Amino acid sequence: MIEKFNNIFYLIIFLVHFAGIGMYAFQTIIGTKAFLKKFGTDKSGAIMVRFAGSFMLALFLMSIYVGFVRPGGLNATWAFFNVIFIINLCIFLVN
């Protein structure tokens, strides 16, 4: 498995990054009430929180496929990682 990532350093970065996204998706989809309470948001915001969480869930599931299931490994997945970079950049700039 480490061969797919070229070395252990990139595997650790991959795991930490997408584990964070997976935790965020879980908090926004499954633990919506606690997530809303933590940020002092009214329950009417649950739809938008789950909507944002669904995008994070899609990224998390795709990362599992790309990193561990896909026969070619990370070869030719530059578009996926570019989208991840752009999404993270936009989240950084907006927040």
Protein Blocks (a to p, Z undefined) as FASTA:
>chain_A
ZZmnopaklmmmmmmmmmmmmmmmmmmmmmmmmmmmmnopafklmmmmmmmmmmmmmmmm
mmmmmmmmmmnlmnoplmmmmmmmmmmmmmmmmZZ
